[in-house]
Amino acid sequence: MRYLAFPLFAALLSSTPALAALSPPERKMVASVDAHTEGDIALLGRMVDLNSGSRNFAGVKAMADLMRAELEPLGFTVSWTPMEQVTGRAGHLIAEHKGSGRGSHMLLIGHMDTVFEKDSPFQTMTRKGDIVTGPGVDDMKGGLVVMIAALRAMKDAGTLKAADIHIILSGDEESVGQPQHKARAAMIEQAKWADTAFEFEGLANEGGEEIGSIARRGSISWRLSASAKSGHSSGVFSDGAGFGANYELVRIVDAFRRELREPNLTYNLGLILGGVDVTATPTDTIAGSARGKPNIIAAQAIATGDIRALSNEQAERIMSRMRAIVAQHLAGTSAEIVFSEGYPAMPPTPGSRALLGKLNGVNADLGLPKMAELDPMKRGAGDIAFAAPYTDGLVGTGIAGAGSHAEGETASLSSMGRQAKRNAILFSRLAVAPRKAK
């Protein structure tokens, strides 16, 4: 979910103090970000104008090549992992910077793909003052530019030398390859190495205030199928004819509505089809057709939806309750529910909350307001959740924007520089902070 409120940002920029609380290298980082502003905007334009829809494998690989060209001069060793024959997606970029080994091991997470495929009419970036519009400008090519700007500023100030940083950029965040355990194996391995993780998705805003994010709810899709014996409607509800597939499906989804509610949980019902027969794709149903008549008992019914939970334990508990509801069949019917692998949850932890505290220390020294903690109900699923079992992390270290996944997606250019400064200083401080035992 994205938020955007720009008037405050201009006021912040005009009222920022002399940054006296920053060290000399930190002031150099601020100056570096400012000096490269126009170049970074041009880089963003090149990225956005390069179509990298999840199924445009050549476009995703071209994005990886563009990122390689930015990262290698900064001292990163960059590799490309092709995944087309493994998961049916383009691949992932992995970059590694070896530092002193004494500070925090930092993992930077992002993705190079967008929801806009080659046939989308939304293909190029335009600019109007502080606002840019374009496919993926917020989700998350703006975040990739923030990442590059922060790392470049660290190099310019001499603080990158000590930093142990790994980067993994997936090519399939918007449409994860299958099997999922292979699609995210490299990310999980990187997370086991890391002490901290940062996901460069969009910065959250509420009421004109920038908000920190330390949690993401998971996302699991479900598909419910009901079946029954068809026949003349005059016999419906009788022992011989039963209730029909539509009544069985409605019984189930209404029980979901009444019985499953609890904090930090949502479960959507997205599609229903039912009738004498149903035509729909076997999995990932997003469309289909049903045929029936008012005087014929329905023989087939299908519903799809999703579950969004704050912890994997909560998701497992809800799936178990859903299975139990499904099993209580009406007479003459049967039903089953199938769940996708989905995205795991990233629950809030004391370590991630402490990491937000360190970021707020940076905000104070930059003369920026303290960031409150975003309600996790307002943040969707993301790749950092795969790292969450192994390391603490922050979400939303990228650009501030609005309208992601829709034509007309926008981002704030001033937030790009502000985020780069925050990240560069935070990463530099973590690079020399003693490591804690994992």
HUCORZI-V119919 format. One record per residue. N is the residue number from 0. RES is the residue in one letter. PSI is psi in whole degrees, 0 to 359 (none if undefined). D_LAST is the distance of its C-alpha to the last C-alpha in Angstrom with 2 decimals. Layout:
BEGIN
N&RES&PSI&D_LAST / N&RES&PSI&D_LAST
END
This chain:
BEGIN
0&M&138&31.62 / 1&R&149&32.86 / 2&Y&151&34.51 / 3&L&127&36.70 / 4&A&109&38.61 / 5&F&337&39.67 / 6&P&321&42.16 / 7&L&325&39.53 / 8&F&316&37.88 / 9&A&321&41.11 / 10&A&321&41.55 / 11&L&316&38.09 / 12&L&323&38.82 / 13&S&341&42.16 / 14&S&5&40.94 / 15&T&132&37.79 / 16&P&187&38.16 / 17&A&9&38.18 / 18&L&35&34.37 / 19&A&335&34.84 / 20&A&347&31.37 / 21&L&150&29.88 / 22&S&164&29.47 / 23&P&316&31.89 / 24&P&325&29.40 / 25&E&324&28.48 / 26&R&327&32.18 / 27&K&323&32.56 / 28&M&317&30.06 / 29&V&315&32.15 / 30&A&323&35.26 / 31&S&315&33.92 / 32&V&315&33.16 / 33&D&321&36.63 / 34&A&334&38.32 / 35&H&14&37.05 / 36&T&305&37.84 / 37&E&323&40.79 / 38&G&323&39.23 / 39&D&326&36.20 / 40&I&319&38.62 / 41&A&320&40.45 / 42&L&317&37.26 / 43&L&317&36.57 / 44&G&319&40.15 / 45&R&320&39.78 / 46&M&313&36.72 / 47&V&322&38.37 / 48&D&348&41.65 / 49&L&109&39.94 / 50&N&128&39.83 / 51&S&48&36.56 / 52&G&150&37.01 / 53&S&329&34.61 / 54&R&4&37.49 / 55&N&83&38.77 / 56&F&320&36.89 / 57&A&322&38.76 / 58&G&319&37.93 / 59&V&317&34.19 / 60&K&322&34.36 / 61&A&323&36.42 / 62&M&319&33.76 / 63&A&319&31.23 / 64&D&322&33.76 / 65&L&317&34.23 / 66&M&322&30.51 / 67&R&316&30.45 / 68&A&333&33.39 / 69&E&325&31.53 / 70&L&323&28.18 / 71&E&319&29.51 / 72&P&343&31.48 / 73&L&359&28.33 / 74&G&13&26.84 / 75&F&142&24.84 / 76&T&122&25.21 / 77&V&137&26.22 / 78&S&156&26.76 / 79&W&129&28.39 / 80&T&103&27.61 / 81&P&141&30.80 / 82&M&5&30.47 / 83&E&319&34.12 / 84&Q&352&34.74 / 85&V&313&31.42 / 86&T&1&31.06 / 87&G&24&34.26 / 88&R&172&32.73 / 89&A&306&32.86 / 90&G&185&29.42 / 91&H&151&26.33 / 92&L&134&25.75 / 93&I&131&22.65 / 94&A&141&22.48 / 95&E&135&20.25 / 96&H&120&20.50 / 97&K&123&19.25 / 98&G&217&18.76 / 99&S&338&18.06 / 100&G&358&14.53 / 101&R&338&13.81 / 102&G&185&13.17 / 103&S&135&11.03 / 104&H&116&10.99 / 105&M&132&13.37 / 106&L&122&14.74 / 107&L&126&18.29 / 108&I&135&19.78 / 109&G&183&23.52 / 110&H&151&26.51 / 111&M&347&29.83 / 112&D&162&32.03 / 113&T&172&34.15 / 114&V&352&36.19 / 115&F&107&39.39 / 116&E&179&40.83 / 117&K&335&43.64 / 118&D&2&46.32 / 119&S&141&45.15 / 120&P&350&47.69 / 121&F&102&44.88 / 122&Q&344&44.06 / 123&T&161&44.22 / 124&M&139&42.99 / 125&T&156&45.41 / 126&R&137&45.08 / 127&K&96&46.80 / 128&G&235&45.84 / 129&D&348&42.19 / 130&I&130&41.82 / 131&V&146&41.32 / 132&T&135&41.98 / 133&G&164&40.97 / 134&P&118&39.15 / 135&G&8&35.39 / 136&V&328&35.79 / 137&D&318&33.37 / 138&D&88&31.47 / 139&M&42&30.10 / 140&K&329&31.88 / 141&G&324&31.96 / 142&G&324&28.16 / 143&L&322&28.25 / 144&V&320&30.64 / 145&V&316&28.48 / 146&M&311&25.61 / 147&I&316&28.06 / 148&A&320&29.61 / 149&A&315&26.39 / 150&L&322&25.34 / 151&R&318&28.95 / 152&A&321&29.08 / 153&M&318&26.04 / 154&K&316&27.86 / 155&D&328&31.09 / 156&A&355&29.58 / 157&G&7&27.81 / 158&T&346&24.25 / 159&L&333&23.20 / 160&K&322&23.47 / 161&A&353&20.23 / 162&A&129&18.23 / 163&D&104&15.89 / 164&I&130&16.84 / 165&H&148&17.22 / 166&I&135&19.74 / 167&I&123&20.69 / 168&L&113&24.01 / 169&S&155&25.30 / 170&G&13&29.03 / 171&D&31&29.28 / 172&E&324&27.48 / 173&E&341&30.86 / 174&S&90&31.83 / 175&V&135&29.05 / 176&G&162&30.13 / 177&Q&143&30.38 / 178&P&146&28.92 / 179&Q&324&25.98 / 180&H&332&23.36 / 181&K&325&24.75 / 182&A&330&25.13 / 183&R&13&21.44 / 184&A&316&19.98 / 185&A&321&19.35 / 186&M&319&17.69 / 187&I&319&15.22 / 188&E&319&14.49 / 189&Q&322&14.04 / 190&A&326&11.63 / 191&K&331&9.32 / 192&W&330&9.56 / 193&A&152&9.26 / 194&D&331&7.46 / 195&T&151&10.77 / 196&A&145&13.73 / 197&F&125&17.38 / 198&E&124&20.23 / 199&F&36&23.62 / 200&E&178&25.76 / 201&G&144&28.42 / 202&L&132&28.10 / 203&A&145&29.28 / 204&N&141&32.36 / 205&E&124&34.24 / 206&G&32&37.55 / 207&G&3&37.24 / 208&E&137&33.84 / 209&E&135&30.68 / 210&I&140&27.89 / 211&G&149&24.10 / 212&S&125&22.41 / 213&I&7&19.03 / 214&A&152&20.04 / 215&R&137&22.14 / 216&R&149&24.07 / 217&G&172&24.19 / 218&S&123&27.52 / 219&I&127&29.20 / 220&S&150&32.85 / 221&W&155&35.26 / 222&R&120&38.73 / 223&L&130&41.24 / 224&S&131&44.41 / 225&A&147&47.39 / 226&S&157&50.57 / 227&A&173&53.90 / 228&K&131&57.50 / 229&S&165&59.61 / 230&G&186&63.14 / 231&H&139&65.67 / 232&S&342&64.34 / 233&S&340&67.09 / 234&G&0&65.19 / 235&V&142&61.78 / 236&F&350&60.30 / 237&S&163&62.70 / 238&D&326&61.67 / 239&G&321&62.82 / 240&A&327&61.27 / 241&G&196&58.17 / 242&F&340&56.35 / 243&G&159&55.38 / 244&A&325&52.10 / 245&N&318&52.14 / 246&Y&323&52.39 / 247&E&316&49.59 / 248&L&317&47.29 / 249&V&321&48.34 / 250&R&316&47.77 / 251&I&309&44.19 / 252&V&330&43.23 / 253&D&325&45.03 / 254&A&322&43.13 / 255&F&311&39.88 / 256&R&318&41.22 / 257&R&330&42.21 / 258&E&348&39.55 / 259&L&352&36.10 / 260&R&136&35.67 / 261&E&165&32.64 / 262&P&145&30.51 / 263&N&18&28.43 / 264&L&136&30.17 / 265&T&153&32.87 / 266&Y&109&34.67 / 267&N&147&37.27 / 268&L&109&40.41 / 269&G&330&41.20 / 270&L&137&44.03 / 271&I&134&46.67 / 272&L&138&49.32 / 273&G&149&51.86 / 274&G&202&55.36 / 275&V&318&57.49 / 276&D&159&55.08 / 277&V&136&52.02 / 278&T&118&51.07 / 279&A&156&47.44 / 280&T&147&44.79 / 281&P&324&42.97 / 282&T&164&39.48 / 283&D&44&38.18 / 284&T&120&41.54 / 285&I&354&42.49 / 286&A&163&46.25 / 287&G&189&48.99 / 288&S&156&52.41 / 289&A&147&54.08 / 290&R&133&57.70 / 291&G&175&59.49 / 292&K&154&62.56 / 293&P&333&63.19 / 294&N&21&65.10 / 295&I&131&62.67 / 296&I&133&59.77 / 297&A&135&56.48 / 298&A&338&55.11 / 299&Q&145&51.79 / 300&A&143&49.26 / 301&I&140&45.87 / 302&A&147&43.39 / 303&T&155&40.10 / 304&G&193&37.49 / 305&D&165&33.82 / 306&I&135&31.24 / 307&R&115&28.76 / 308&A&155&26.22 / 309&L&342&23.32 / 310&S&156&21.10 / 311&N&328&21.25 / 312&E&319&22.31 / 313&Q&316&25.14 / 314&A&316&26.24 / 315&E&319&26.41 / 316&R&318&28.40 / 317&I&321&30.80 / 318&M&321&31.37 / 319&S&318&32.26 / 320&R&323&34.71 / 321&M&318&36.21 / 322&R&320&36.84 / 323&A&321&38.57 / 324&I&316&40.78 / 325&V&324&41.73 / 326&A&349&42.77 / 327&Q&72&45.48 / 328&H&143&48.14 / 329&L&160&51.46 / 330&A&134&54.51 / 331&G&15&55.14 / 332&T&166&51.80 / 333&S&160&48.46 / 334&A&156&45.20 / 335&E&154&41.70 / 336&I&138&38.58 / 337&V&136&36.11 / 338&F&145&32.73 / 339&S&169&31.13 / 340&E&318&27.59 / 341&G&190&27.16 / 342&Y&133&24.21 / 343&P&170&21.30 / 344&A&157&20.59 / 345&M&90&18.01 / 346&P&157&18.19 / 347&P&144&17.62 / 348&T&158&14.50 / 349&P&323&14.21 / 350&G&318&11.59 / 351&S&324&14.11 / 352&R&322&16.88 / 353&A&325&15.57 / 354&L&321&15.41 / 355&L&324&19.00 / 356&G&320&19.81 / 357&K&320&18.93 / 358&L&322&21.14 / 359&N&334&23.81 / 360&G&321&23.72 / 361&V&315&24.64 / 362&N&316&27.28 / 363&A&317&28.79 / 364&D&336&29.11 / 365&L&356&30.70 / 366&G&24&33.07 / 367&L&154&31.86 / 368&P&155&31.62 / 369&K&140&28.51 / 370&M&125&27.02 / 371&A&173&27.09 / 372&E&125&24.76 / 373&L&137&26.32 / 374&D&121&27.32 / 375&P&344&25.37 / 376&M&343&28.77 / 377&K&13&29.77 / 378&R&130&27.18 / 379&G&186&27.51 / 380&A&156&25.22 / 381&G&169&23.41 / 382&D&329&21.23 / 383&I&339&18.04 / 384&A&332&18.00 / 385&F&335&17.10 / 386&A&341&13.81 / 387&A&324&13.25 / 388&P&346&11.68 / 389&Y&343&8.65 / 390&T&156&8.48 / 391&D&158&10.63 / 392&G&166&14.02 / 393&L&143&17.62 / 394&V&151&20.72 / 395&G&37&24.10 / 396&T&10&23.54 / 397&G&206&26.70 / 398&I&160&30.40 / 399&A&132&32.28 / 400&G&186&34.76 / 401&A&156&36.75 / 402&G&27&38.28 / 403&S&149&35.67 / 404&H&11&36.84 / 405&A&149&40.43 / 406&E&134&43.17 / 407&G&7&43.33 / 408&E&135&39.56 / 409&T&166&39.17 / 410&A&157&36.81 / 411&S&121&37.15 / 412&L&324&37.31 / 413&S&328&36.73 / 414&S&333&33.40 / 415&M&313&32.35 / 416&G&319&32.74 / 417&R&318&31.25 / 418&Q&322&28.06 / 419&A&319&27.89 / 420&K&313&28.18 / 421&R&310&25.48 / 422&N&316&22.99 / 423&A&315&24.05 / 424&I&316&23.67 / 425&L&313&20.33 / 426&F&322&18.86 / 427&S&321&20.59 / 428&R&319&19.16 / 429&L&330&15.54 / 430&A&336&16.41 / 431&V&5&17.14 / 432&A&137&14.67 / 433&P&140&12.35 / 434&R&147&8.75 / 435&K&147&6.26 / 436&A&134&3.81 / 437&K&none&0.00
END
